[in-house]
Amino acid sequence: MKKREFLKKSALLASSTAIMPSVLLSCKDEKKVTAVPQKRLRTAHIGVGNMGGEDLRDISSHAKVDVTALCDVDANNLAAAKKLHPNAKTYTDYRVMLKEIGDEIDAVIVSTPDHTHAPASMMAMNMSKPVYCQKPLTHYVSEARAMKKLAEEKGLVTQMGIQVHSFYDYKLATLLIQSGIIGKVHTVHAWSPKNWGYDGPVPEGEDPVPETLDWNLWLGTSAERPYKEGVYHPGNWRKLVDYGCGTLGDMGVHIFDTPYNALNLDVPRTIKNECREPNGFGFPEKNIVTYEFPGTEHTAETLKWIWYDGPGAPEMHEDLKLPNTADNTSDKDSSKNKENESVEDKISLDAKIAGQGELPEQGAMFVGEKGRLLLPHFMQLPQKIVDGQYVDISTEIAEVEKANNMGKPIRDYASEGPKHYHQFVDACLGEGETSAPFSYASRLTETILLGVIAGRFPNKTLHWDSANAKFLEEEANVFLEGNYRDF
Ligand SMILES: NC(=O)c1ccc[n+]([C@@H]2O[C@H](COP(=O)([O-])OP(=O)(O)OC[C@H]3O[C@@H](n4cnc5c(N)ncnc54)[C@H](O)[C@@H]3O)[C@@H](O)[C@H]2O)c1
């Protein structure tokens, strides 16, 4: 079934359910609607294992949340969540859950693998429920645009799960860049050596589906496929084109977020991915993606953006050389290639990187008219480099802190992480706004997904016509949306 038909069907299903008027009126973004304050928020959680477990913990740590429903296709994960929230109703099929108790819930949290983000979120939004959806927002470009449109039409509170979005150092880097600390930016490098790709063959054969897993529901709208232990569920779906978005869709979303937001970028004009030939099953294990963006008030006329992922990333580049280091990547490269690197080796390497100002394992470098700004991922101060030397920016930092009431740095994940979730809950209850609504998340996700699609055409520059939502290269357009299976 084409996606449009599925979404129409979800909408019909949704329309048979009563809607809480108070939540219908919650607002965010372009279409401002006055929220009628509610006292408490009743939440339904789709996907409660791994990150879904964290999402559940952080949403429910808000004093005004009542966890009302839990849904997971893995009975073990569902049982673990139910233990923590014994009063919540449990489900294996989100469609049944939303249909049955749509009038008992006020907001929906979607923490499934990427291919189920849009089908579940669209159904919830069609029922006028605010949605907190994990990153990347969607698996297909068409879905990202549809999510944004629907959220705007309904005036819904939305938030994508990039919980480090408002952490101190990221906020600081955003404000420093926007204050012109390195002038207009012409290039961004961003990197992660993580590897959520798979260059191997399609596994042969079939394993029995565990009794605790509903494989049909896990596959959801994606094509039918035999179950193989350890290949898809849990987590490894990230490596595979039918379900995840590779390393770009995993770490990329977090690392892109600050430069993308700071420079106020829209979607790119051109995209090229240097990677291996596609095999239709796994994402390439190494990618170098070059984007060209139209300029903004914070950039040169055009902005070049280079993303590196996979073992050994980033590749050496003049812009990435740090003061007093001959080649910042050589140590890291050799270490990353060691199959049996011990935990101690890894810790001492990271300490060396952090302590001696060598290139952080993951991060971004802004290159501007007046120098460079290095932003490690994450919880470290940005550093300015001019003419091959670090420059003291403590005065600029103090000014930005004061002008924006930032307070002093907090680098405690446990206390900072929940804030992004609580922001969503508060906004649903009519207080304040979310910082990563779908209006923003959709264009960031689209940018990520365009790089993923470019991986289907190694070393070829693709041209994106954003106004018409299509590539000039007709052969690439087939990857903008997929076929939804009737499941
Ligand atoms: N923001 C972050 O820092 C962060 C970190 C990790 C993962 N994530 C995101 O969270 C999402 C989940 O990742 P994960 O690592 O937890 O994956 P996972 O495979 O470990 O867990 C997914 C959970 O969803 C359940 N599930 C799968 N299909 C479902 C369906 N149709 N209905 C209900 N439940 C279903 C699974 O049984 C499992 O419990 C992904 O989108 C990922 O990108 C975000």
The ligand as an SDF file (V2000), in Angstrom:
LIG
                    3D

 44 48  0  0  0  0  0  0  0  0999 V2000
   18.0720   10.2200   21.4560 N   0  0  0  0  0  0  0  0  0  0  0  0
   18.9820    9.3060   21.7180 C   0  0  0  0  0  0  0  0  0  0  0  0
   19.9930    9.5700   22.3690 O   0  0  0  0  0  0  0  0  0  0  0  0
   18.7490    7.9090   21.2360 C   0  0  0  0  0  0  0  0  0  0  0  0
   19.5700    6.8510   21.6660 C   0  0  0  0  0  0  0  0  0  0  0  0
   19.2780    5.5580   21.2280 C   0  0  0  0  0  0  0  0  0  0  0  0
   18.2280    5.3560   20.3390 C   0  0  0  0  0  0  0  0  0  0  0  0
   17.4900    6.4060   19.9100 N   0  0  0  0  0  0  0  0  0  0  0  0
   16.3600    6.2040   18.9760 C   0  0  0  0  0  0  0  0  0  0  0  0
   15.3450    5.4740   19.6610 O   0  0  0  0  0  0  0  0  0  0  0  0
   14.6750    4.6020   18.7700 C   0  0  0  0  0  0  0  0  0  0  0  0
   14.7570    3.1750   19.3090 C   0  0  0  0  0  0  0  0  0  0  0  0
   16.1040    2.7710   19.3520 O   0  0  0  0  0  0  0  0  0  0  0  0
   16.5640    1.5860   20.3170 P   0  0  0  0  0  0  0  0  0  0  0  0
   18.0360    1.6270   20.3680 O   0  0  0  0  0  0  0  0  0  0  0  0
   15.7940    1.6850   21.5820 O   0  0  0  0  0  0  0  0  0  0  0  0
   16.0590    0.3090   19.4840 O   0  0  0  0  0  0  0  0  0  0  0  0
   15.7630   -1.1600   20.0490 P   0  0  0  0  0  0  0  0  0  0  0  0
   15.5970   -2.0260   18.8800 O   0  0  0  0  0  0  0  0  0  0  0  0
   16.7840   -1.5190   21.0520 O   0  0  0  0  0  0  0  0  0  0  0  0
   14.3970   -0.9850   20.8310 O   0  0  0  0  0  0  0  0  0  0  0  0
   13.1900   -0.6700   20.1620 C   0  0  0  0  0  0  0  0  0  0  0  0
   12.0170   -1.0240   21.0540 C   0  0  0  0  0  0  0  0  0  0  0  0
   10.8270   -0.7900   20.3130 O   0  0  0  0  0  0  0  0  0  0  0  0
   10.0670   -2.0080   20.2840 C   0  0  0  0  0  0  0  0  0  0  0  0
    9.3130   -2.0230   19.0330 N   0  0  0  0  0  0  0  0  0  0  0  0
    9.7490   -2.3350   17.7890 C   0  0  0  0  0  0  0  0  0  0  0  0
    8.7510   -2.1940   16.8940 N   0  0  0  0  0  0  0  0  0  0  0  0
    7.6530   -1.8180   17.5990 C   0  0  0  0  0  0  0  0  0  0  0  0
    6.3090   -1.5430   17.2540 C   0  0  0  0  0  0  0  0  0  0  0  0
    5.8830   -1.6090   15.9800 N   0  0  0  0  0  0  0  0  0  0  0  0
    5.4510   -1.1990   18.2320 N   0  0  0  0  0  0  0  0  0  0  0  0
    5.8490   -1.1390   19.5240 C   0  0  0  0  0  0  0  0  0  0  0  0
    7.1110   -1.3980   19.9100 N   0  0  0  0  0  0  0  0  0  0  0  0
    8.0000   -1.7240   18.9630 C   0  0  0  0  0  0  0  0  0  0  0  0
   11.0850   -3.1120   20.4230 C   0  0  0  0  0  0  0  0  0  0  0  0
   10.5240   -4.3170   20.8390 O   0  0  0  0  0  0  0  0  0  0  0  0
   12.0120   -2.5030   21.4510 C   0  0  0  0  0  0  0  0  0  0  0  0
   11.5000   -2.6320   22.7400 O   0  0  0  0  0  0  0  0  0  0  0  0
   15.3590    4.7810   17.4160 C   0  0  0  0  0  0  0  0  0  0  0  0
   14.6360    5.6830   16.6310 O   0  0  0  0  0  0  0  0  0  0  0  0
   16.7120    5.3780   17.7550 C   0  0  0  0  0  0  0  0  0  0  0  0
   17.2450    6.1900   16.7170 O   0  0  0  0  0  0  0  0  0  0  0  0
   17.7270    7.6570   20.3520 C   0  0  0  0  0  0  0  0  0  0  0  0
  1  2  1  0
  2  3  2  0
  2  4  1  0
  4  5  1  0
  4 44  2  0
  5  6  2  0
  6  7  1  0
  7  8  2  0
  8  9  1  0
  8 44  1  0
  9 10  1  0
  9 42  1  0
 10 11  1  0
 11 12  1  0
 11 40  1  0
 12 13  1  0
 13 14  1  0
 14 15  2  0
 14 16  1  0
 14 17  1  0
 17 18  1  0
 18 19  2  0
 18 20  1  0
 18 21  1  0
 21 22  1  0
 22 23  1  0
 23 24  1  0
 23 38  1  0
 24 25  1  0
 25 26  1  0
 25 36  1  0
 26 27  1  0
 26 35  1  0
 27 28  2  0
 28 29  1  0
 29 30  1  0
 29 35  2  0
 30 31  1  0
 30 32  2  0
 32 33  1  0
 33 34  2  0
 34 35  1  0
 36 37  1  0
 36 38  1  0
 38 39  1  0
 40 41  1  0
 40 42  1  0
 42 43  1  0
M  CHG  2   8   1  16  -1
M  END
$$$$
